[in-house]
Amino acid sequence: MKTYIVLLKALSKRGDYFEKMFEIAEKMTLEGFKLNIYTYNIMLHACSVQGDVQKSPLLLEKMR
């Protein structure tokens, strides 16, 4: 899990890998990992930086 979090963090800092970050998060869930506060925080921050207002509400809903 720690490796995935580091990977998501690295991808979140690169605008050109923004979509890849979500693909990796999906792969994590398919492999049985449960996204946690750290992974959601990374992805929400990336949405904020990228100005993506459509993915943020979806992530917030998944957190519930």
TIVO-2410 file (N, C-alpha, C; in nm, 3 decimals):
# residues 64
REC num residu      c1      c2      c3 atome chaine
REC   1      M   0.083  -0.120   0.000     N      A
REC   1      M   0.000   0.000   0.000    CA      A
REC   1      M   0.087   0.125   0.000     C      A
REC   2      K   0.194   0.121   0.077     N      A
REC   2      K   0.281   0.238   0.087    CA      A
REC   2      K   0.340   0.275  -0.050     C      A
REC   3      T   0.375   0.174  -0.127     N      A
REC   3      T   0.432   0.198  -0.260    CA      A
REC   3      T   0.330   0.267  -0.350     C      A
REC   4      Y   0.205   0.222  -0.342     N      A
REC   4      Y   0.099   0.285  -0.422    CA      A
REC   4      Y   0.079   0.430  -0.382     C      A
REC   5      I   0.083   0.459  -0.254     N      A
REC   5      I   0.065   0.596  -0.208    CA      A
REC   5      I   0.177   0.686  -0.261     C      A
REC   6      V   0.300   0.636  -0.257     N      A
REC   6      V   0.413   0.712  -0.310    CA      A
REC   6      V   0.395   0.734  -0.460     C      A
REC   7      L   0.351   0.631  -0.531     N      A
REC   7      L   0.329   0.643  -0.675    CA      A
REC   7      L   0.219   0.745  -0.705     C      A
REC   8      L   0.108   0.738  -0.633     N      A
REC   8      L   0.000   0.835  -0.654    CA      A
REC   8      L   0.048   0.977  -0.628     C      A
REC   9      K   0.125   0.995  -0.523     N      A
REC   9      K   0.177   1.127  -0.490    CA      A
REC   9      K   0.265   1.181  -0.603     C      A
REC  10      A   0.351   1.095  -0.655     N      A
REC  10      A   0.439   1.137  -0.766    CA      A
REC  10      A   0.357   1.173  -0.890     C      A
REC  11      L   0.258   1.090  -0.922     N      A
REC  11      L   0.174   1.117  -1.039    CA      A
REC  11      L   0.091   1.243  -1.022     C      A
REC  12      S   0.051   1.271  -0.898     N      A
REC  12      S  -0.033   1.388  -0.873    CA      A
REC  12      S   0.041   1.519  -0.898     C      A
REC  13      K   0.172   1.514  -0.891     N      A
REC  13      K   0.253   1.635  -0.911    CA      A
REC  13      K   0.279   1.665  -1.058     C      A
REC  14      R   0.242   1.570  -1.144     N      A
REC  14      R   0.263   1.588  -1.286    CA      A
REC  14      R   0.129   1.601  -1.357     C      A
REC  15      G   0.102   1.717  -1.409     N      A
REC  15      G  -0.025   1.739  -1.477    CA      A
REC  15      G  -0.049   1.645  -1.593     C      A
REC  16      D   0.059   1.605  -1.661     N      A
REC  16      D   0.043   1.516  -1.775    CA      A
REC  16      D   0.013   1.371  -1.734     C      A
REC  17      Y   0.024   1.341  -1.606     N      A
REC  17      Y  -0.008   1.207  -1.555    CA      A
REC  17      Y  -0.131   1.207  -1.465     C      A
REC  18      F  -0.210   1.312  -1.473     N      A
REC  18      F  -0.328   1.327  -1.389    CA      A
REC  18      F  -0.424   1.208  -1.406     C      A
REC  19      E  -0.457   1.174  -1.529     N      A
REC  19      E  -0.549   1.063  -1.555    CA      A
REC  19      E  -0.488   0.929  -1.514     C      A
REC  20      K  -0.358   0.914  -1.531     N      A
REC  20      K  -0.290   0.790  -1.492    CA      A
REC  20      K  -0.305   0.767  -1.342     C      A
REC  21      M  -0.305   0.873  -1.265     N      A
REC  21      M  -0.321   0.862  -1.121    CA      A
REC  21      M  -0.453   0.793  -1.088     C      A
REC  22      F  -0.560   0.829  -1.158     N      A
REC  22      F  -0.690   0.767  -1.135    CA      A
REC  22      F  -0.693   0.622  -1.182     C      A
REC  23      E  -0.620   0.593  -1.288     N      A
REC  23      E  -0.610   0.455  -1.334    CA      A
REC  23      E  -0.540   0.367  -1.230     C      A
REC  24      I  -0.436   0.420  -1.170     N      A
REC  24      I  -0.363   0.346  -1.066    CA      A
REC  24      I  -0.452   0.326  -0.944     C      A
REC  25      A  -0.528   0.426  -0.906     N      A
REC  25      A  -0.620   0.414  -0.792    CA      A
REC  25      A  -0.725   0.306  -0.820     C      A
REC  26      E  -0.774   0.301  -0.941     N      A
REC  26      E  -0.871   0.198  -0.978    CA      A
REC  26      E  -0.807   0.059  -0.972     C      A
REC  27      K  -0.684   0.050  -1.020     N      A
REC  27      K  -0.611  -0.077  -1.014    CA      A
REC  27      K  -0.593  -0.122  -0.869     C      A
REC  28      M  -0.567  -0.027  -0.782     N      A
REC  28      M  -0.552  -0.059  -0.639    CA      A
REC  28      M  -0.677  -0.126  -0.586     C      A
REC  29      T  -0.793  -0.069  -0.617     N      A
REC  29      T  -0.918  -0.125  -0.566    CA      A
REC  29      T  -0.945  -0.262  -0.627     C      A
REC  30      L  -0.911  -0.279  -0.753     N      A
REC  30      L  -0.930  -0.408  -0.817    CA      A
REC  30      L  -0.840  -0.516  -0.756     C      A
REC  31      E  -0.726  -0.474  -0.704     N      A
REC  31      E  -0.633  -0.567  -0.640    CA      A
REC  31      E  -0.665  -0.589  -0.492     C      A
REC  32      G  -0.774  -0.528  -0.446     N      A
REC  32      G  -0.818  -0.552  -0.309    CA      A
REC  32      G  -0.775  -0.450  -0.207     C      A
REC  33      F  -0.705  -0.346  -0.250     N      A
REC  33      F  -0.666  -0.240  -0.157    CA      A
REC  33      F  -0.783  -0.144  -0.140     C      A
REC  34      K  -0.802  -0.098  -0.019     N      A
REC  34      K  -0.906   0.001   0.008    CA      A
REC  34      K  -0.841   0.139   0.014     C      A
REC  35      L  -0.895   0.230  -0.066     N      A
REC  35      L  -0.841   0.366  -0.064    CA      A
REC  35      L  -0.866   0.425   0.073     C      A
REC  36      N  -0.769   0.501   0.123     N      A
REC  36      N  -0.780   0.558   0.257    CA      A
REC  36      N  -0.770   0.710   0.251     C      A
REC  37      I  -0.766   0.770   0.366     N      A
REC  37      I  -0.763   0.917   0.374    CA      A
REC  37      I  -0.642   0.975   0.301     C      A
REC  38      Y  -0.531   0.905   0.302     N      A
REC  38      Y  -0.410   0.955   0.234    CA      A
REC  38      Y  -0.428   0.953   0.082     C      A
REC  39      T  -0.481   0.842   0.031     N      A
REC  39      T  -0.499   0.833  -0.114    CA      A
REC  39      T  -0.603   0.933  -0.163     C      A
REC  40      Y  -0.713   0.946  -0.090     N      A
REC  40      Y  -0.816   1.043  -0.130    CA      A
REC  40      Y  -0.762   1.186  -0.121     C      A
REC  41      N  -0.686   1.216  -0.020     N      A
REC  41      N  -0.630   1.350  -0.005    CA      A
REC  41      N  -0.537   1.383  -0.121     C      A
REC  42      I  -0.455   1.288  -0.160     N      A
REC  42      I  -0.365   1.308  -0.275    CA      A
REC  42      I  -0.445   1.338  -0.400     C      A
REC  43      M  -0.549   1.258  -0.425     N      A
REC  43      M  -0.627   1.276  -0.547    CA      A
REC  43      M  -0.710   1.405  -0.544     C      A
REC  44      L  -0.766   1.439  -0.429     N      A
REC  44      L  -0.842   1.564  -0.419    CA      A
REC  44      L  -0.751   1.685  -0.439     C      A
REC  45      H  -0.633   1.680  -0.384     N      A
REC  45      H  -0.537   1.789  -0.403    CA      A
REC  45      H  -0.501   1.802  -0.551     C      A
REC  46      A  -0.478   1.690  -0.617     N      A
REC  46      A  -0.445   1.693  -0.760    CA      A
REC  46      A  -0.561   1.753  -0.840     C      A
REC  47      C  -0.683   1.719  -0.804     N      A
REC  47      C  -0.800   1.779  -0.871    CA      A
REC  47      C  -0.801   1.929  -0.854     C      A
REC  48      S  -0.769   1.973  -0.735     N      A
REC  48      S  -0.765   2.116  -0.705    CA      A
REC  48      S  -0.659   2.186  -0.790     C      A
REC  49      V  -0.541   2.130  -0.794     N      A
REC  49      V  -0.431   2.189  -0.869    CA      A
REC  49      V  -0.462   2.192  -1.019     C      A
REC  50      Q  -0.525   2.084  -1.068     N      A
REC  50      Q  -0.557   2.075  -1.211    CA      A
REC  50      Q  -0.683   2.152  -1.248     C      A
REC  51      G  -0.758   2.196  -1.148     N      A
REC  51      G  -0.882   2.268  -1.175    CA      A
REC  51      G  -0.995   2.177  -1.222     C      A
REC  52      D  -0.986   2.050  -1.189     N      A
REC  52      D  -1.087   1.953  -1.229    CA      A
REC  52      D  -1.198   1.949  -1.124     C      A
REC  53      V  -1.307   2.021  -1.151     N      A
REC  53      V  -1.416   2.030  -1.055    CA      A
REC  53      V  -1.518   1.917  -1.071     C      A
REC  54      Q  -1.501   1.834  -1.172     N      A
REC  54      Q  -1.595   1.725  -1.194    CA      A
REC  54      Q  -1.557   1.599  -1.117     C      A
REC  55      K  -1.430   1.574  -1.100     N      A
REC  55      K  -1.387   1.453  -1.030    CA      A
REC  55      K  -1.393   1.468  -0.878     C      A
REC  56      S  -1.377   1.587  -0.829     N      A
REC  56      S  -1.376   1.609  -0.683    CA      A
REC  56      S  -1.504   1.558  -0.615     C      A
REC  57      P  -1.623   1.595  -0.665     N      A
REC  57      P  -1.745   1.545  -0.599    CA      A
REC  57      P  -1.756   1.392  -0.604     C      A
REC  58      L  -1.709   1.332  -0.712     N      A
REC  58      L  -1.712   1.186  -0.722    CA      A
REC  58      L  -1.623   1.122  -0.616     C      A
REC  59      L  -1.506   1.181  -0.595     N      A
REC  59      L  -1.415   1.130  -0.493    CA      A
REC  59      L  -1.475   1.147  -0.354     C      A
REC  60      L  -1.535   1.261  -0.329     N      A
REC  60      L  -1.598   1.286  -0.199    CA      A
REC  60      L  -1.709   1.184  -0.173     C      A
REC  61      E  -1.785   1.151  -0.276     N      A
REC  61      E  -1.891   1.052  -0.261    CA      A
REC  61      E  -1.835   0.914  -0.231     C      A
REC  62      K  -1.725   0.878  -0.296     N      A
REC  62      K  -1.662   0.748  -0.272    CA      A
REC  62      K  -1.607   0.738  -0.130     C      A
REC  63      M  -1.568   0.850  -0.075     N      A
REC  63      M  -1.513   0.851   0.060    CA      A
REC  63      M  -1.619   0.813   0.165     C      A
REC  64      R  -1.743   0.838   0.134     N      A
REC  64      R  -1.851   0.811   0.230    CA      A
REC  64      R  -1.879   0.667   0.237     C      A
***
